[in-house]
Amino acid sequence: MALLEVRDLELAIAAGGRLLPVVRGISFAVEENETLGIVGESGCGKSLTALAIMGLLEDTAIRITGGSIRFEGRELLTMAPAERRSLMGNRMAIVFQEPMTSLNPVYRVGDQIVEVLRQHRQLSASEARERAVRLLQMVRVPEPEQRVDSYPHQLSGGQRQRVMIAMAIACDPRLLIADEPTTALDVTVQKEILELLQDLQKRMGSAIVLISHDLGVIAETCDRVAVMYRGTIVEEATGEELFANVAHPYTRGLLASIPSADRDVEWLEAIPGRVPAIDQEIPGCAFHPRCAFARDPCHSRDPEARSFAPGHLLRCHFPQEWRK
């Protein structure tokens, strides 16, 4: 049994008296100690999927309209709210992409870590503070005994992200979702944060769902990769299989846009156009307006998920068409 199982998940946004689909029946599973990468452009539904898993869509315009989310064999969507809250920040946790908007600016960072610990662990105030200092040390914040009393604005971007990770791992979660954890950081700090997540995973044995728009980041860190486009997983395989045997033209476009030290090119390739708006109806394959290889039946029939190779799932009528 997988640690996390998402089956046929559907999300919609309430707008103008209508429910507009934003996530369209996606399915995936995450095993213990595994890192799953979910990649795609902004607007493809990656972060909304993470928020749905964490139960953070209440009191928003987003509705879960179908599907199942099971964690440790238990269905989360029918779980009592109090029981669901006991899991959040405890057995499962999330690292958001922008710590400056996720951390409370008027509380010291140590107090915010302590709050998590006292919510889920029977610790005294002094014990929780000692644990907060150890957590800051674990995530390699310099001078943790002093930084525990700092406010978020007194820390660098990389240090704030480390504080967010410390909060997320405070209770040794079995599942850690990292939503674009390196987006606002420079390249050297990005590398440090990714190495930190991998090191923490080895220590704690947690499963990680890493959400990114950067296939380069995903390639370095993930055991399996799911590529999302407009609310649908269009390709999924192990990292090794996916990057050795890319089949979907969208995945190929994402890879071609990555700079490489091995190639001398004047212009990087780019996928034309942009992800369609949620209220835009597109018959057939959602990617066909941007696909150079589209033809009938791409314009009229949505491709079904099928096995392209062992362990390699795909939604495309004409895979690897660009190789011809």
C-alpha positions as CSV (number, residue, x, y, z in Angstrom):
1,M,0.0,0.0,0.0
2,A,1.3,3.4,-1.0
3,L,1.8,6.1,1.6
4,L,-0.2,8.6,-0.4
5,E,-2.8,7.6,-3.1
6,V,-4.6,10.2,-5.2
7,R,-7.2,8.8,-7.5
8,D,-9.3,10.6,-10.1
9,L,-9.0,13.9,-8.2
10,E,-11.1,16.7,-9.7
11,L,-11.0,20.4,-8.6
12,A,-13.1,23.3,-9.8
13,I,-13.3,27.0,-9.1
14,A,-16.7,28.6,-8.4
15,A,-17.0,31.6,-10.7
16,G,-20.0,33.4,-12.1
17,G,-22.4,30.7,-10.9
18,R,-20.4,28.0,-12.6
19,L,-17.9,25.5,-11.6
20,L,-14.8,25.7,-13.9
21,P,-12.6,22.6,-13.9
22,V,-9.0,23.3,-12.8
23,V,-7.7,19.8,-12.0
24,R,-9.2,17.1,-14.2
25,G,-9.1,13.6,-12.8
26,I,-5.5,13.1,-11.9
27,S,-4.1,10.0,-10.3
28,F,-0.7,9.2,-8.7
29,A,0.8,7.4,-5.7
30,V,3.8,8.1,-3.5
31,E,5.6,5.3,-1.7
32,E,7.6,5.6,1.5
33,N,11.0,7.1,1.1
34,E,10.2,8.1,-2.5
35,T,10.5,11.5,-4.1
36,L,7.8,12.3,-6.7
37,G,8.3,15.4,-8.8
38,I,5.3,17.2,-10.2
39,V,6.3,19.6,-13.0
40,G,4.5,22.0,-15.3
41,E,4.0,25.6,-16.2
42,S,2.2,28.0,-13.8
43,G,-1.5,27.5,-14.0
44,C,-1.4,23.7,-14.6
45,G,-2.9,22.9,-11.1
46,K,0.2,21.7,-9.3
47,S,-0.1,23.9,-6.2
48,L,-3.9,23.4,-6.0
49,T,-3.3,19.7,-5.9
50,A,-0.9,20.2,-3.0
51,L,-3.4,22.3,-1.1
52,A,-6.2,19.7,-1.7
53,I,-3.9,17.0,-0.2
54,M,-3.2,19.2,2.8
55,G,-6.8,20.1,3.3
56,L,-6.2,23.8,2.8
57,L,-9.0,24.6,0.3
58,E,-11.7,25.2,2.9
59,D,-13.3,28.6,2.8
60,T,-12.0,29.2,-0.7
61,A,-13.6,29.3,-4.1
62,I,-12.0,25.9,-5.0
63,R,-14.2,22.9,-4.7
64,I,-13.2,19.2,-4.7
65,T,-15.7,17.8,-7.1
66,G,-14.6,14.2,-7.3
67,G,-11.9,11.6,-6.5
68,S,-10.1,10.2,-3.5
69,I,-7.1,11.1,-1.4
70,R,-5.8,8.4,0.8
71,F,-3.0,8.8,3.3
72,E,-1.7,5.8,5.3
73,G,-4.7,3.9,4.0
74,R,-7.3,6.4,5.3
75,E,-9.5,8.5,3.2
76,L,-8.8,12.2,3.8
77,L,-11.9,13.7,2.0
78,T,-14.4,12.0,4.4
79,M,-12.3,12.4,7.5
80,A,-13.7,14.5,10.4
81,P,-12.2,18.0,10.4
82,A,-10.6,17.7,13.8
83,E,-8.9,14.4,12.8
84,R,-7.7,16.0,9.5
85,R,-6.2,18.9,11.4
86,S,-4.3,16.6,13.7
87,L,-2.5,15.2,10.6
88,M,-1.6,18.6,9.1
89,G,1.8,19.8,10.3
90,N,2.2,16.5,12.1
91,R,2.1,13.4,9.9
92,M,2.0,15.4,6.7
93,A,3.5,18.9,6.1
94,I,4.1,21.5,3.4
95,V,6.8,23.9,2.5
96,F,5.4,26.9,0.6
97,Q,7.2,28.6,-2.2
98,E,7.4,32.1,-0.7
99,P,8.4,32.2,3.0
100,M,8.1,36.0,3.3
101,T,4.3,35.7,2.8
102,S,4.0,32.4,4.7
103,L,5.9,33.4,7.9
104,N,4.1,35.8,10.2
105,P,6.1,39.0,10.1
106,V,5.2,40.1,13.6
107,Y,6.3,36.9,15.4
108,R,9.8,35.7,16.0
109,V,10.7,32.7,13.8
110,G,11.4,30.6,16.9
111,D,7.9,31.3,18.3
112,Q,6.4,30.1,15.0
113,I,8.3,26.8,15.2
114,V,7.4,26.4,18.9
115,E,3.7,26.9,18.0
116,V,3.8,23.9,15.7
117,L,5.6,21.8,18.4
118,R,3.1,22.6,21.1
119,Q,0.2,22.0,18.9
120,H,1.2,18.4,18.1
121,R,3.6,17.4,20.9
122,Q,3.2,17.5,24.6
123,L,6.2,19.8,25.2
124,S,6.7,22.6,27.7
125,A,7.6,26.0,26.5
126,S,11.2,25.5,27.3
127,E,11.4,22.1,25.7
128,A,9.7,23.4,22.6
129,R,12.2,26.3,22.4
130,E,15.2,23.9,22.8
131,R,13.7,21.7,20.0
132,A,13.3,24.8,17.8
133,V,17.0,25.7,18.2
134,R,17.9,22.1,17.3
135,L,15.7,22.2,14.2
136,L,17.3,25.5,13.0
137,Q,20.7,23.8,13.5
138,M,19.4,20.8,11.6
139,V,18.4,22.9,8.6
140,R,21.8,24.7,8.8
141,V,20.7,28.1,9.9
142,P,23.9,29.8,11.2
143,E,23.9,30.8,14.9
144,P,20.6,29.1,15.6
145,E,20.6,30.2,19.3
146,Q,20.5,33.8,18.2
147,R,18.4,33.4,15.0
148,V,15.6,31.7,17.0
149,D,14.7,35.2,18.3
150,S,14.9,36.9,14.9
151,Y,11.9,38.2,12.9
152,P,11.5,37.0,9.3
153,H,12.6,40.4,7.8
154,Q,15.9,40.0,9.6
155,L,16.8,36.8,7.7
156,S,17.9,36.3,4.2
157,G,15.7,34.6,1.6
158,G,17.6,31.3,2.0
159,Q,17.4,31.5,5.8
160,R,13.7,32.1,5.7
161,Q,13.2,29.1,3.5
162,R,15.2,27.0,5.9
163,V,12.9,28.2,8.7
164,M,9.9,27.1,6.7
165,I,11.5,23.7,6.3
166,A,12.3,23.5,10.0
167,M,8.6,24.2,10.8
168,A,7.5,21.5,8.3
169,I,9.8,18.8,9.7
170,A,9.3,19.8,13.4
171,C,7.1,16.7,14.0
172,D,9.0,14.3,11.7
173,P,6.2,14.0,9.1
174,R,5.9,10.9,6.9
175,L,5.0,13.1,3.9
176,L,6.6,16.4,3.0
177,I,5.2,18.5,0.2
178,A,7.6,21.1,-1.1
179,D,5.8,23.6,-3.4
180,E,8.4,25.5,-5.5
181,P,10.8,25.6,-2.5
182,T,13.6,27.3,-4.5
183,T,11.7,29.7,-6.8
184,A,12.8,33.0,-5.2
185,L,16.4,31.9,-4.4
186,D,19.6,32.4,-6.4
187,V,21.2,29.3,-8.0
188,T,23.7,28.5,-5.3
189,V,21.1,28.7,-2.5
190,Q,18.7,26.6,-4.6
191,K,21.3,23.9,-4.7
192,E,21.8,24.1,-0.9
193,I,18.0,23.8,-0.3
194,L,17.6,20.8,-2.6
195,E,20.6,19.1,-0.9
196,L,19.1,19.9,2.5
197,L,15.7,18.3,1.5
198,Q,17.5,15.2,0.3
199,D,19.6,15.0,3.5
200,L,16.6,15.4,5.7
201,Q,14.7,12.7,3.8
202,K,17.6,10.2,4.4
203,R,17.5,11.1,8.1
204,M,13.7,10.9,8.6
205,G,12.7,8.4,5.9
206,S,9.9,10.7,4.7
207,A,8.3,10.7,1.3
208,I,8.6,14.0,-0.6
209,V,6.3,15.5,-3.3
210,L,8.4,18.2,-5.0
211,I,6.5,20.6,-7.1
212,S,8.3,22.7,-9.6
213,H,8.2,24.3,-13.1
214,D,11.9,23.5,-13.5
215,L,12.6,20.1,-15.1
216,G,16.3,20.6,-14.3
217,V,15.5,20.7,-10.5
218,I,13.2,17.7,-10.9
219,A,15.9,15.7,-12.8
220,E,18.4,16.1,-10.0
221,T,16.2,15.1,-7.1
222,C,13.2,12.9,-8.0
223,D,12.7,9.1,-8.3
224,R,9.5,9.5,-10.4
225,V,8.1,12.4,-12.4
226,A,4.6,13.5,-13.3
227,V,4.2,16.1,-15.9
228,M,1.0,18.2,-15.6
229,Y,-0.6,20.3,-18.3
230,R,-3.9,22.2,-17.7
231,G,-5.0,20.1,-14.8
232,T,-4.1,16.7,-16.3
233,I,-1.0,14.5,-15.9
234,V,0.1,14.0,-19.5
235,E,3.2,11.9,-18.8
236,E,4.5,9.9,-15.8
237,A,7.5,7.7,-15.4
238,T,10.6,7.1,-13.3
239,G,13.1,10.0,-13.6
240,E,15.6,7.8,-15.5
241,E,13.0,6.5,-18.0
242,L,11.4,9.9,-18.5
243,F,14.5,11.8,-19.4
244,A,15.9,9.0,-21.5
245,N,12.7,8.3,-23.4
246,V,10.6,11.5,-23.5
247,A,7.4,10.8,-25.3
248,H,5.0,13.8,-24.9
249,P,5.7,17.0,-27.0
250,Y,4.9,19.1,-23.9
251,T,7.6,17.4,-21.9
252,R,10.0,17.7,-24.8
253,G,9.3,21.4,-25.0
254,L,10.0,21.9,-21.3
255,L,13.3,20.0,-21.6
256,A,14.3,21.9,-24.8
257,S,13.9,25.2,-22.9
258,I,16.6,24.3,-20.3
259,P,20.0,25.9,-20.9
260,S,22.8,23.4,-21.2
261,A,26.6,23.8,-20.9
262,D,26.9,21.0,-23.4
263,R,25.1,22.9,-26.2
264,D,26.2,26.0,-28.0
265,V,23.0,27.7,-29.0
266,E,22.1,31.4,-29.6
267,W,18.4,31.0,-28.8
268,L,16.7,28.6,-26.4
269,E,13.6,26.9,-27.7
270,A,10.3,28.0,-26.2
271,I,6.8,26.5,-26.3
272,P,4.6,28.9,-28.2
273,G,1.6,30.5,-26.5
274,R,0.6,30.0,-22.9
275,V,-1.5,27.7,-20.7
276,P,-5.2,28.4,-21.7
277,A,-7.4,30.2,-19.3
278,I,-9.7,28.0,-17.1
279,D,-12.8,29.3,-18.8
280,Q,-11.5,28.6,-22.3
281,E,-13.0,25.4,-23.8
282,I,-10.7,23.4,-26.0
283,P,-12.0,20.4,-27.8
284,G,-9.7,17.4,-28.1
285,C,-6.2,17.4,-26.6
286,A,-5.7,20.5,-24.4
287,F,-2.1,21.0,-25.7
288,H,-3.0,20.8,-29.4
289,P,-3.2,24.7,-29.9
290,R,0.5,24.9,-28.9
291,C,1.7,21.6,-30.4
292,A,3.6,21.7,-33.7
293,F,2.8,18.0,-34.3
294,A,-1.0,18.1,-33.8
295,R,-3.4,16.7,-36.4
296,D,-6.6,14.7,-36.4
297,P,-7.7,13.4,-34.0
298,C,-5.8,15.8,-31.7
299,H,-8.3,18.6,-32.5
300,S,-11.4,16.5,-31.6
301,R,-10.6,13.7,-29.2
302,D,-8.9,13.9,-25.8
303,P,-6.2,11.2,-25.6
304,E,-6.7,8.6,-22.9
305,A,-3.9,7.5,-20.6
306,R,-2.0,4.5,-21.9
307,S,1.2,2.6,-21.2
308,F,4.0,3.9,-23.5
309,A,6.6,1.6,-21.9
310,P,6.8,-0.4,-18.7
311,G,6.0,2.1,-15.9
312,H,5.7,4.9,-18.4
313,L,2.2,6.4,-18.7
314,L,1.3,8.9,-21.4
315,R,-1.6,11.0,-22.8
316,C,-0.8,11.7,-26.5
317,H,-2.1,10.5,-29.8
318,F,1.3,10.7,-31.6
319,P,4.1,10.3,-29.0
320,Q,7.7,11.1,-30.1
321,E,6.4,12.6,-33.4
322,W,9.4,15.1,-33.4
323,R,11.9,12.2,-33.7
324,K,10.8,11.5,-37.3
